[in-house]
Amino acid sequence: MSVQTPRTSLRQGLRQAPKVNQPFIPDTTPARRSHMHGNQSPQPTHVTQAHSMSPAHPGSPQVAPESWEPKEHKVPMSTRDVWTPGNRPSLFSSVYDRGKTTRQADYYDPYFGLRFIDVPKSDHIYKRAHYGLQSGIPDEVDFALYHLVQISNQRGDKFKFEGFPLLADNLMEKAMEVSVLCTGVKWELQYDFRQTTDRINALNALHGTRDILDKIKMIPVTLPDDSLETHEFNHRLRNIKEATLIIRNMVLLPDNAFYIASCASGLLRDFLVIMLNIPDQPRLNELKNDALDIAEEVTRLMRTDPEDPLWISLLNCLDSPDRAHVVRALWALTHFSTELDEPEANRAMESIPKETLQQLYLLTLIDLDKDILSGALDFWYQYTLSRENIETMMEVFNFPTVFIPRMLALLTHEGRPSKRETVLQEEKVAPAPTEIPRVPPELLKDLMDISEPERSSRWLRCCFVEDAECEITQIALWQAYQSRFADPRVPGGGVLPAAEFIKNVSTTFTNAQAQVINGPGSSTRFIIKGIRPLETAYTFQGFPYIYCKWQDNTKPAKTCQRAFALPADLRNHVFSDHMDLKPTETPGQYNLENAETPVHTCQWDNCTKFRSSGPSANTAMVAGHVSSHLPEDRPADAEAPSSKRAVLQERIVRKWFYLDTPVSERGEPVGVAYKAALVLRNLARNLPNGIAPGFNGLSWKKAYFMSHRPKIVEVWDRNRSLRKELTELIMILEKEEYY
């Protein structure tokens, strides 16, 4: 029978409950052991534990949970990092890949077994669409084509042919069912080159069918020209359009274009030839446009030759009445083999018919269609890179009078006019007046009849004008205002306070600003920036007062200085008050009979006319001379003159006018003019050497370009964007030493 160690309470063997919201910290100290004397091993102590709330021990002491205090226990612990697939996936990749045999599938190898084909693990919708298209079940095909159109449009950057085996083949095969609608014949695809393709509807899907154009001509078209369609016909045509659109969307990604052009080049050629030779009906026009878009993306990765059915089909599209077909065909022809490193990848350029060359030249005459014009020049740039091609052009075109003048005319196409100025002499204007003009009595009388603050505004407009380069001190302006309108008999002078007056200046002139200028040291200037005094006071209508400049030695001031608003008033004043002429009954006319004694002379502004000869009795002669000093009468509808300062020295500027070709963000020329310059450079570089027959012993370059050299230099001077290309052209021509 085991001996139990007495305990004061059964709760000593239980963990204490933590306080509310107090985290639990377990007691990790070693359990208490009873040590025996000697070498006896310690015996375990058996304690019968019961629940702290058990009624079997009513006398057990109760410990309140709130009185429990956690103890801090220090536990020695050592840790180490463990690498797992979650934090080190690269270390476990080989483990997961063990047992997997990777093999790159060549889906277009006729001997590659279907057991090796494995569809990548993609999203469910991708698999469903892929398998649905392969199944041939009508509902599944509709579902697949619908979703593939959406995927290729929205996820074109991620959706690639290489991840979905035979997808490109299935789409092209579906699109070529258009022949069933048009002729009732379905094309059969053969991937085994050992099989014969003598049947009219058999295609060599591996390498392409060289006689496909002959086969298309041998199959009669049974599709009527009317627009009546059955439901089945409309449904199949919609599927065909969707399949073509999917291919078109996918080849916009360079990876897809490279894949389909390299791995399915044979089927791709036949597919494009069939789509480009469908009947010209409006309901099939979308298919041909999509096929031309596909051709534009893939032909740059394909070889060609003069007998290539695809090349011939694209050339035939140039005769289409549809502008879109012509533009897309030009782009596809121009891009053929441009990204292949093989030197003879494009041998078709050498055998273009002369009639096609003439048609391509006519396309360069369409100035208003930028796309056709640009596409035609792209073709001419590619064509003129070969000397043999230029020799062919010499048989078709008259270079000096037809082809070269047209290229020179295109050098200014879409030129942007610009101007550059060089100032040789700056303009100098008269300095601003330093004195504020006095107010004539007539004007002062009109101003006194106006109440403030309108009176100060009218006075400012009559004596000042806005001028951004001038300024006046606030104290001088305030003193001038007070001296003219302050009345000592009225409290406050009857004028505005200084602060309100300065504020009214900015209200009167919108560009005038009160400023504080901190000068050197402690000096401070308060100015009004943006106004200047006028030379003379102006009327309310904006015309300057005309002052009398008659010298009267009998007066202390010597100069009359009376002001008049109208020239007629000044004339009457001079003739009546200074020359003592008698007016006649006709207004403005005076008695011009000779005086009994020589009393008439001219004293206008120190005039020296009669200074040596003395006064004259000839009244008419003296009056005529004095009239030459007086201003002419003002028309009733005359406009107010400008109050600008007089120009003492004119501004001399040398101007250059340019007509620059548009440039890209990197500053390189772009557009039709740039391509025309490159074509001219190719012509000058690749013209044959030797003497041109019929040109009096001149070389070919001299015979063709000599008469156009002034035009080239003129364009070089005006078109700064093309100076690099035109400089190269001129240097090529100068090497001939015919100047």
Residue, then its C-alpha position, 0 to 999 in steps of 0.5 A: m500500500s502506497v504511502q501518501t504524502p499529506r498536503t494541506s490542500l488538494r489545490q496545491g497540485l492544480r494550476q491557478a486560474p489567471k485573472v481576467n484579461q491576464p495571460f496565462i504563464p505556465d509554471t515550468t520549474p522542475a517538479r518537487r521530489s522527495h530525497m531519501h537518505g542513502n542510495q535509495s532511489p526517490q519514490p513518486t508521490h501519489v496524490t489524488q487530485a480533485h476539482s477545486m470546486s468539488p464538494a468532497h472537500p468543503g474545508s479546502p482553502q479557496v484562493a481568489p482568482e484576483s489575488w493570483e500574481p504571475k511569477e517571472h520564470k527564466v527558462p534557458m532555451s536555444t533555437r535554430d532555423v529549420w529550412t522548409p519548402g515554405n521559406r526555402p522553395s528553391l532547395f526543395s524544387s529538385v525533390y518535387d521534380r524527381g521522377k519527372t522526365t521533362r521533354q520539349a514537345d515538337y507538336y509539328d513533328p509528324y512522328f511525335g507521338l500523342r502520348f508525349i503531349d501534355v497540356p500545361k496546368s492552366d486555369h480551368i477556363y483556359k482548359r475548357a476553351h482549349y478542349g472544347l475547340q478540339s472536341g468539335i461539339p457545336d455548343e462546346v465550340d461556341f463556348a470556346l470561341y466566345h471565351l477565347v475572344q475575351i481572353s485574347n483581348q483582355r489577357g493577350d500579354k499572358f495568353k501564348f500559343e506555346g502553352f496550348p498545343l495545337l491551338a493555333d492549328n485548330l483556330m486556323e482550321k476553323a477559320m479556313e471553313v470559310s471555303v465551305l461557305c463560299t465554295g462548298v469544299k473543305w480544305e484537308l490538312q496533311y502533316d505527313f509530307r510523304q502523302t500526296t497533295d494532288r487532290i484539289n482540296a489537300l494542303n501541305a500543312l507542314h511546308g505550305t502549298r505552292d500551287i494553292l492559288d491554282k487550286i483556289k481558281m479551280i474551285p468555283v464560288t457558289l456563294p450568292d451575292d445577295s445578303l440573305e442568310t440562313h441561321e446556320f450560315n450566320h452561325r458558322l460565319r460568326n464562328i469563322k470570324e471569331a477564330t480569325l479574330i482570336i489569331r489576330n489578337m494573339v499575334l499582336l504579342p511578339d512571342n505568339a507571332f514568332y511561335i506561329a511563324s516558326c512552328a506553323s509556317g506552312l499552315l499559316r501561309d495557306f491560311l493567309v492565302i485562303m483568307l486573302n482570296i475569299p470573294d469580295q463581299p461586304r459580309l466577308n470584309e472583316l475576315k480579310n482585314d483581320a487576315l491582313d493584320i495577321a500578315e503584317e505581324v508575321t511576314r517580318l519573320m517569314r521568307t519569300d520569293p517571287e513565286d510565293p503565293l502569299w506575296i502574290s496575294l498581297l500584291n493583288c490586294l493593292d488593286s482593291p478598292d478598299r483603302a484599308h486593304v491597300v494600307r494593310a497590304l503595303w505594311a505587310l509587303t514592306h515588313f516581309s523578312t525584315e527581322l531575318d538575318e538571312p541575306e536573301a530572305n526576301r528575293a521577291m522584291e527583285s521581280i515586282p511587275k512594272e505595272t505594280l511599280q507604276q501603281l506604287y508611284l501613283l500612291t505617293l501622289i495621295d497627299l491627303d492620305k497619310d497612311i497610304l503615303s507613308g506605306a508607299l514610301d516604306f516600300w520605296y525605301q526597301y526597294t531602293l536598297s538594291r542597285e538592281n532594283i534601281e536599274t529596273m526603276m530607270e526603265v519605268f520612271n523618268f527620274p529627273t522629271v518624275f520620280i526625284p521631283r516628287m520625292l523633293a516635294l515630299l520633303t516639306h510634307e507636314g512641315r511645322p512652321s517656326k521662327r527664330e529671331t536674333v536682335l541686332q539692336e534693341e529698341k529705345v523709347a523716350p524716358a518717362p516725364t518727371e513732372i505731372p502735367r498741369v490741369p487746364p482751367e477747362l479740365l479743372k472746372d469739369l473735375m470740380d463738378i464731380s464728387e470724390p472718389e470719382r473726381s480723383s479717378r478722373w484726374l488720374r486717368c487724365c494725367f497718368v497712364e499705365d506703364a509696367e516699366c515706370e513708377i512714381t513716389q506716393i508722396a509726389l502723387w499725393q502732393a500733386y493731388q492736394s495742390r490741385f483740389a485741396d480747398p483750405r476753406v473746407p475741413g480736410g481740404g475736401v479731398l480724400p485721405a492719403a490712405e484712401f487716395i493711394k487705394n483708389v490709385s490701384t482701383t483706377f489702374t488695375n496693374a498699378q501696385a503700391q510697394v515699399i522699397n527698402g533702399p540702402g541703409s535705413s532709407t525706405r521708399f513708398i512708390i506706385k509701380g506701373i504708372r507714369p505721368l503723361e506729357t500733357a493732360y488728356t480730355f475725358q474722351g482720351f485726346p491730349y490737350i493742345y497747348c499754345k506755344w506763342q511767345d509773348n515777351t510782354k508777359p512774365a511767363k513769355t509762353c502763352q501755355r493756354a490749353f485747348a481740347l480741339p485744334a479749331d479752338l487753338r487756331n481761333h485763339v492764335f489768329s484772334d488773340h495773337m495776330d489780331l485778325k478780324p473774323t468774317e461772317t463765315p465761321g473759321q474765316y478771317n480777313l486777310e487783307n494786307a496791313e497798313t504797316p508791317v506788323h505780322t510776324c511768327q512767334w510760335d515756339n522760337c520760329t526764326k522765319f521773320r527774325s532777319s527780315g522783320p515783320s511783314a504787312n502781307t497778312a495772308m502770307v504770314a497767316g499761311h506760315v503760322s497755320s503750318h505750326l498748328p495741328e489739322d482739324r480732327p475728324a468727328d469719328a477720330e479714335a483716341p491716340s495711343s499714349k505710348r512713349a515715343v520710340l527713339q531707336e527702332r528695334i532691329v531683328r533678323k528673322w529666320f523662318y523654318l519648316d521643320t519635319p516632326v520629330s519623336e521624343r528622342g529628337e529623331p525625325v519621323g513621318v513622310a518627309y523623313k522617308a522621302a529623304l531616305v529614298l533620295r539618299n538610297l537613289a544617290r547611293n545606288l545609281p549605277n556608275g559610268i556615263a549616262p547616255g544622252f546626257n552629254g557625257l554626264s554621270w548618272k548622279k550628275a544627270y539626275f540630281m544636278s538640276h535639283r541641287p538648289k532645291i535640296v540646299e533650300v530644303w536643307d536650310r529651312n528643314r532643320s530636322l532633316r539636315k543630317e539626312l540631306t547632308e549625307l545626300i549632298m556629300i554623296l552628290e559632291k563626290e561626283e565633282y560635277y560642280 
